[in-house]
């Protein structure tokens, strides 16, 4: 569901007049969500191995249900407020990866 949301945003929005890919919007939302939920004033940046600035962010695969739900709610609210038309998503697979 989160990846579908990021895909919808990537097709309809830019950030600072720059088009972003799905994975880039994922980083934007995870970073923004972390800032809001922790009350941080700035993002933790470090120098990468090539001298680039790197935001060390949370891993979505390590988030529990409550944290991921909060991220989806945060991202959905931003998208709706920004005028993104979201598609209706439905899971096609059950817990075991079989098509329902």
DAMOMO-V734223 format. One record per residue. N is the residue number from 0. RES is the residue in three letters. D_FIRST is the distance of its C-alpha to the first C-alpha in Angstrom with 1 decimal. Layout:
N_RES_D_FIRST, N_RES_D_FIRST
This chain:
0_UNK_0.0, 1_UNK_3.8, 2_UNK_5.5, 3_UNK_5.1, 4_UNK_6.3, 5_UNK_8.8, 6_UNK_9.8, 7_UNK_10.7, 8_UNK_12.5, 9_UNK_14.3, 10_UNK_15.7, 11_UNK_17.0, 12_UNK_18.1, 13_UNK_20.5, 14_UNK_21.3, 15_UNK_25.1, 16_UNK_25.6, 17_UNK_23.9, 18_UNK_21.1, 19_UNK_18.4, 20_UNK_16.3, 21_UNK_12.6, 22_UNK_13.7, 23_UNK_16.1, 24_UNK_13.8, 25_UNK_11.8, 26_UNK_15.4, 27_UNK_16.3, 28_UNK_13.6, 29_UNK_14.3, 30_UNK_18.0, 31_UNK_18.1, 32_UNK_16.4, 33_UNK_18.9, 34_UNK_21.7, 35_UNK_21.0, 36_UNK_20.5, 37_UNK_23.5, 38_UNK_25.7, 39_UNK_26.5, 40_UNK_28.6, 41_UNK_27.7, 42_UNK_25.3, 43_UNK_26.8, 44_UNK_28.0, 45_UNK_30.1, 46_UNK_32.0, 47_UNK_30.5, 48_UNK_32.8, 49_UNK_33.5, 50_UNK_34.2, 51_UNK_30.9, 52_UNK_29.2, 53_UNK_26.2, 54_UNK_23.7, 55_UNK_23.1, 56_UNK_19.7, 57_UNK_17.8, 58_UNK_15.9, 59_UNK_12.3, 60_UNK_13.2, 61_UNK_16.0, 62_UNK_14.3, 63_UNK_14.8, 64_UNK_12.7, 65_UNK_14.5, 66_UNK_14.1, 67_UNK_10.3, 68_UNK_10.2, 69_UNK_12.7, 70_UNK_11.1, 71_UNK_8.0, 72_UNK_11.0, 73_UNK_13.1, 74_UNK_11.0, 75_UNK_10.4, 76_UNK_14.1, 77_UNK_15.2, 78_UNK_13.6, 79_UNK_15.1, 80_UNK_18.3, 81_UNK_18.5, 82_UNK_18.3, 83_UNK_15.2, 84_UNK_14.5, 85_UNK_10.9, 86_UNK_10.2, 87_UNK_9.6, 88_UNK_6.7, 89_UNK_8.1, 90_UNK_8.1, 91_UNK_11.3, 92_UNK_12.4, 93_UNK_13.9, 94_UNK_14.5, 95_UNK_17.1, 96_UNK_15.2, 97_UNK_17.1, 98_UNK_16.1, 99_UNK_16.5
